[in-house]
Amino acid sequence: GQPHIARDGAVLRVEQADLQALAREHGTPLFVYSKQWMLDALAAYRRGFEGRDALVCYAMKANSSLGVLRVFAEAGCGFDIVSGGELARVMAAGADVGKVIFSGVGKTRAEMRQALEAGIACFNVESEAELDVLSDVAVAAGKRAPVSLRINPNVDAKTHPYISTGLKGNKFGIAHDRAVEVYRHAASLPGLTVVGIDCHIGSQITEASPYLDALERVLDLVQAIEAQDIRLQHLDFGGGLGIDYNGDTPPAADALWQQLLARLDARGFGDRKLIIEPGRSLVGNAGVCVTEVLYTKPGEEKNFCIVDAAMNDLPRPAMYEAFHRIEPVVLKVDAEPVRYDVVGPVCESGDWLGRDRELAVQSGDLLAVLSAGAYCMSMASNYNTRGRAAEVLVSGSEARLIRRRETVEDQLRAEQLL
Ligand code: LLP
């Protein structure tokens, strides 16, 4: 369930806010998020970690809107960033930079300098070449960079190939077999202080077993690394926990972590500081995208329901053939449903939001695309010169605009005629 997103009679609401009223006020497409859903998701992780020295670093790439970042900053979270832009965002949201960790395979020197200057907690380094550059940059800045090496544990996360990251064939992390050697190199560099180890095996993981496998593989390495007199203060197990899009049943965050902590304790590593980097599981089911039906178009093979949201707003179906539930904002009891492909106005056949959906709709009706809190707005683009949608954050009966709709002036601002 999604207790914070439910019907009040016929009308779908987010917490106490009526989506029909919000769409009237702010227009469509409109993203609406439940603050309480986010806080509950965070609380589940924290229950799992009760009594431990653990830090949740929200992987802000999932949804990097300032209003969302502020929710997690106020709740005392750290953040996992992947660019200088994300660092600037997280600082603008008032986050504690001392709890920021920096992931990603392609950090530039400028981004390294910016993060060192800001005083982030840790660089999650993904290659030997990056280690050398980071050490140089730190020495030149008169600083030491705290580092963790991202290990590729070579386990199958059993998810979509585009969002699986912990296999040998992926571009991410340092190969398990080379890890000890690379740690020795890191420890010898003048600009670095080794502080931890990390891994991230993929996203939308719906089973516990890949996590348990990765944990064992990482702990084997911790033993081997510490045998070289390199002490690891923290262990970071990444993010990746899935959400329910279409009846998926991922383990609950608290249950998963109780299981993982039992293994950690059994192997004698229960005293280490723990970091995790969840993204999707903190925001994914907190959000919906409200869109208006523009036209229905019956066809010989397919009926199309053309809506005002598109692949530029909700790129996951086009990119991963991802499934998002689509529901009418106002339920009609007597209308006969028709099978539609729900598509956007963008000039591509890949611009679909849902296929073969039974809906009783006509022009002007509102639909809600569910599970739209993660990797939707943060991946939105201006393709077809479409302005990005507005966003509203709901807390109880209070609904606040956290991003106004992007105008065409906003889009033209950075360009000039020659
Ligand atoms: N840490 C690292 C190093 C990551 O690369 C990611 C996500 C996370 C944490 C957070 O993973 P999560 O808890 O959200 O699964 N756009 C795709 C998902 C890409 C995930 C990229 N990395 C999608 O819409 O499914």
Boltz pocket constraint, residues with backbone or C-beta under 6 A from the ligand:
constraints:
  - pocket:
      binder: B
      contacts: [[A, 59], [A, 62], [A, 80], [A, 103], [A, 104], [A, 162], [A, 163], [A, 200], [A, 202], [A, 203], [A, 204], [A, 238], [A, 239], [A, 240], [A, 241], [A, 277], [A, 278], [A, 279], [A, 280], [A, 281], [A, 316], [A, 320], [A, 374], [A, 375]]
      max_distance: 6.0
